[in-house]
Amino acid sequence: MGRTGAPVSALTLGTRAIAAVAERDVEDAVRLVHDALDRGITAVDVSDADGAGLAEDVVGAALGAALGAALGPALGDRRDDVFLTVRFGDAADRDPPHHGNGRRWMFRAVERSLQRLGTDVIDLYQPAHPDPATSLDETLDALADLVTQGKIRAFGIPGFPAEELVEAQWLRSGGKSASATHVPYSITTRTAERTTFPVARRFGLGVLAAAPLAGGWLAGAYRNGTVQPRSPRALEAPHAYDIGAPANRRKLDVADRLGRLADESGLTLLELAVGFALTHPDVSSVVIGPRTVSHVDAYVQASEVVLDDELLDAIDGIVPPGTHVLEGDTGVALPGLSRERLRGRVLAR
C-alpha cells in the first residue's frame, strides 16, 4: 500500500454492505467477514459511518476483538493478518458536530473506532471526503499527530480533487505526509486515470479503487430491454438508478455494450469490471462490497481474470481513457464547478 510498505491483497473488503447485513443478523455479518478472510482477502476498509459504527463492531468481532463475545463467534485473533483502513468524516450519527475533517472531531472519532474495532492501532486512517469547512493544513497536522501518538500507522487523503493530493505533499513531507489515497474507479468512471493516478505515481501513494461496479450498474442486471432492476441501493437513491431517467440512459447503453462485450469474451460483466480495475498499475487494491458468500466467491474469481490488450482496447472504444459517463459518479462535487464559482455570484432561484 504505497509508501506504507505493507502488502495488501488485490481485493479489499468494504463494509457498507456488511453494515446492512448486520442490521438483519450480526452473526451473519461476522461470518461474511470471516469468509472473505478465508478466501485470501487481507485488507478491510471500514467507514465509521457505516451503520453508525455497527460495521466497525462487526469487523472488530470478526478479527477477534473482546466485543466478539457480544456480537458473534470469533475465530481467534486475526488482527495481525489484516491491513485495516478506516475512513472518517461522514456523519457518524445525528449529532451535528460528529462529522468533518477537523482535529476536534478526528481525535474523538479515532478513539471510538479503536474501541469498536478492538485494536490499539489502525493501519491506515483517512478522511472519507474533502471537507471545505476545514483547512487541509489542520487535517494533515492532526493526522500526523495521531501517527506520533501511535494510534495510526499511516494516513491518506481522498484523491478528489487531485490538486489536494499535490498540496498535501507540498505541505507535508517525509514520514508525516500522506501515503495513500482512495478514489472511485470503474469502467464508467475513469477520470482518476488523468487526475489522481498520475499524482499517486509521482509521490508513491497507494491507491484504494472504490466502486468497481459503478454502484451496481456493472453487476450485470442493467441491460437494454430489461425491467427496472431492484437493489438496496436503488431503493435508497431511486433517481440514481432509474433506467427511464434521461441522465441514466447513456449509462444504461454503456452498461449494455459492456455486457455484450463480456458475453462475447466468455466473462461475466462483474469479472470484466473487476478485472479492468485491477489491471491499472497504479491501483493497490480494489474495494468490494459483497452482501453474501456467493458475492465474495464471484469477486475472488473475478480478481483472477486477466484482460488482454484486445479486450482493453474494446473497453477503451466504449468509454475512452480518462473520461466518465456521468459527472456525478466521479466523487465529491468540485467547489470550482458550483454555480456560485462559475458565475461569481449567488444566482437567484
C-alpha positions, 0 to 999 in steps of 0.5 A: 500500500504505497509508501506504507510498505505493507502488502495488501491483497488485490481485493479489499473488503468494504463494509457498507454492505456488511453494515446492512447485513448486520442490521438483519443478523450480526452473526451473519455479518461476522461470518461474511467477514470471516469468509472473505478472510478465508478466501485470501482477502487481507485488507478491510476498509471500514467507514465509521459511518457505516451503520453508525459504527455497527460495521466497525463492531462487526469487523472488530468481532470478526478479527477477534476483538473482546466485543466478539463475545457480544456480537458473534463467534470469533475465530481467534485473533486475526488482527495481525493478518489484516491491513485495516483502513478506516475512513472518517468524516461522514456523519457518524450519527445525528449529532451535528458536530460528529462529522468533518475533517477537523482535529476536534472531531478526528481525535474523538472519532479515532478513539471510538473506532479503536474501541469498536474495532478492538485494536490499539492501532489502525493501519491506515486512517483517512478522511472519507471526503474533502471537507471545505469547512476545514483547512487541509493544513489542520487535517494533515497536522492532526493526522500526523499527530495521531501517527506520533501518538501511535494510534495510526500507522499511516494516513491518506487523503481522498484523491478528489480533487487531485490538486489536494493530493499535490498540496498535501505533499507540498505541505507535508513531507517525509514520514508525516505526509500522506501515503495513500489515497482512495478514489472511485474507479470503474469502467464508467468512471475513469477520470482518476486515470488523468487526475489522481493516478498520475499524482499517486505515481509521482509521490508513491501513494497507494491507491484504494479503487472504490466502486468497481461496479459503478454502484451496481450498474456493472453487476450485470442486471442493467441491460437494454430491454430489461425491467427496472432492476431492484437493489438496496441501493436503488431503493435508497437513491431511486433517481440514481438508478432509474433506467427511464431517467434521461441522465441514466440512459447513456449509462444504461447503453454503456452498461449494455455494450459492456455486457455484450462485450463480456458475453462475447469474451466468455466473462461475466460483466462483474469479472470484466469490471473487476478485472479492468480495475485491477489491471491499472498499475497504479491501483493497490487494491480494489474495494468490494462490497459483497452482501453474501458468500456467493458475492465474495466467491464471484469477486475472488474469481473475478480478481483472477481474470486477466484482460488482454490488450484486445479486450482493453482496447474494446473497453477503451472504444466504449468509454475512452481513457480518462473520461466518465459517463456521468459527472456525478459518479466521479466523487465529491462535487468540485467547489470550482464547478458550483454555480456560485464559482462559475458565475461569481455570484449567488444566482437567484432561484 
